[in-house]
Amino acid sequence: MTVAKSPVPQEVSDELARVVQRWRQLPLDHAQSCMPSVRLLVESLAGEPVPDLGPGVVMDQLTVMVFDTCAAGRCEELTERLADLRRSL
């Protein structure tokens, strides 16, 4: 059995995990106030509008968009963008 290698570089994966961990620690009202900045990153990675499914789902959306972005070979500066997002939370 062969395990497929993720297209997400380790440094991007590590920073994404930090963002998700930080998000899970936020009180709901603070998470809701941070939604615009998270959605901005999600939509910029998607290149189009993404449905707003709320703070309980937005980290899943971010994770999918990071994977898709890296699979498309567009990971440059993603670690820094995720770190900036984490610091803004």
C-alpha positions in Angstrom: 0.0 0.0 0.0 1.4 3.4 -1.0 0.6 6.5 0.9 0.3 9.6 -1.3 2.6 12.5 -0.3 0.8 15.8 0.5 1.5 18.7 -1.9 1.6 21.0 1.2 5.2 21.8 2.3 6.0 21.0 5.9 6.4 24.7 6.9 3.0 25.6 5.4 1.4 22.6 7.1 3.0 23.6 10.4 1.8 27.2 10.2 -1.7 26.1 9.1 -1.8 23.8 12.2 -0.9 26.8 14.4 -3.7 28.9 12.8 -6.2 26.2 13.4 -5.1 25.6 17.0 -5.3 29.4 17.7 -8.7 29.6 16.1 -10.0 26.8 18.3 -8.9 28.7 21.4 -10.8 31.9 20.5 -14.1 32.8 22.2 -16.9 32.8 19.8 -17.5 36.5 19.7 -13.8 37.1 19.0 -13.8 34.4 16.2 -16.8 36.1 14.6 -15.0 39.5 14.7 -12.0 37.8 13.0 -14.1 36.1 10.3 -13.5 38.9 7.6 -9.7 38.5 7.7 -9.9 34.7 7.5 -12.5 34.8 4.7 -10.3 37.3 2.8 -7.5 34.8 2.8 -9.7 31.9 1.9 -11.3 33.8 -1.0 -7.9 35.1 -2.2 -6.6 31.5 -2.3 -9.8 30.3 -4.1 -9.8 33.2 -6.6 -13.5 33.5 -6.2 -16.2 34.0 -3.5 -16.6 31.1 -1.1 -19.8 30.6 0.9 -19.8 31.9 4.4 -20.5 28.9 6.5 -19.6 30.5 9.8 -16.7 30.2 12.3 -17.2 26.5 12.9 -16.4 25.6 9.3 -14.0 28.4 8.1 -10.9 26.5 9.2 -11.9 23.5 7.1 -12.4 25.9 4.2 -8.9 27.3 4.8 -7.4 23.9 5.0 -8.9 22.8 1.7 -7.8 26.0 0.0 -4.3 25.7 1.3 -4.2 22.1 0.0 -5.6 23.1 -3.4 -3.3 26.1 -3.7 -0.2 24.0 -3.0 -1.4 21.2 -5.3 -1.6 23.8 -8.0 2.0 24.8 -7.3 1.2 28.2 -5.8 2.6 27.9 -2.2 5.0 30.8 -2.4 4.5 33.2 0.5 1.7 31.0 2.0 3.6 30.4 5.2 4.0 34.1 5.7 0.3 34.8 4.9 -0.8 32.2 7.4 1.6 33.5 10.1 0.2 37.0 9.5 -3.3 35.7 9.9 -2.4 33.8 13.1 -0.9 36.9 14.6 -4.0 38.9 13.7 -6.2 36.5 15.7 
